[in-house]
Amino acid sequence: MSLKINELCVNCDVCEPACPNRAISMGETIYVIDPARCTECVGHFDEAQCVVVCPVECIDPDPAIPETHDQLLAKLMQLQRDHPELYEQEPPAP
């Protein structure tokens, strides 16, 4: 399933560059995750990198968007086809 940043976010800026799909951006008051781009890092890493780097543990699975590992991998492949510019240069590793 997609991930979601909760209200505990302190806007520390570490999650955004950690996302290989560039699914994280600044919202009105806290960072937000675009569920259309979030693959929980499936196909890139063993763990969701935003969760790994978050110092306040404010990133949770979004129960409103349940997805299997296979669905997340299919989403990644579709993103790579539709938006190759996202993957031309990987963001720096955390």
ChimeraX attribute file (.defattr): number of C-alpha atoms within 10 A of each C-alpha:
attribute: neighborCount
match mode: 1-to-1
recipient: residues
	/A:1	19
	/A:2	21
	/A:3	24
	/A:4	21
	/A:5	20
	/A:6	15
	/A:7	11
	/A:8	11
	/A:9	18
	/A:10	14
	/A:11	12
	/A:12	12
	/A:13	14
	/A:14	14
	/A:15	25
	/A:16	22
	/A:17	19
	/A:18	24
	/A:19	27
	/A:20	27
	/A:21	24
	/A:22	18
	/A:23	20
	/A:24	22
	/A:25	16
	/A:26	12
	/A:27	9
	/A:28	7
	/A:29	10
	/A:30	16
	/A:31	20
	/A:32	20
	/A:33	22
	/A:34	15
	/A:35	16
	/A:36	12
	/A:37	20
	/A:38	24
	/A:39	28
	/A:40	27
	/A:41	20
	/A:42	19
	/A:43	15
	/A:44	15
	/A:45	10
	/A:46	9
	/A:47	12
	/A:48	19
	/A:49	21
	/A:50	25
	/A:51	19
	/A:52	13
	/A:53	14
	/A:54	17
	/A:55	13
	/A:56	11
	/A:57	14
	/A:58	15
	/A:59	21
	/A:60	13
	/A:61	13
	/A:62	15
	/A:63	11
	/A:64	10
	/A:65	11
	/A:66	12
	/A:67	15
	/A:68	11
	/A:69	13
	/A:70	10
	/A:71	14
	/A:72	21
	/A:73	18
	/A:74	15
	/A:75	18
	/A:76	22
	/A:77	13
	/A:78	13
	/A:79	19
	/A:80	15
	/A:81	11
	/A:82	10
	/A:83	12
	/A:84	11
	/A:85	11
	/A:86	14
	/A:87	14
	/A:88	9
	/A:89	9
	/A:90	14
	/A:91	15
	/A:92	9
	/A:93	9
	/A:94	12
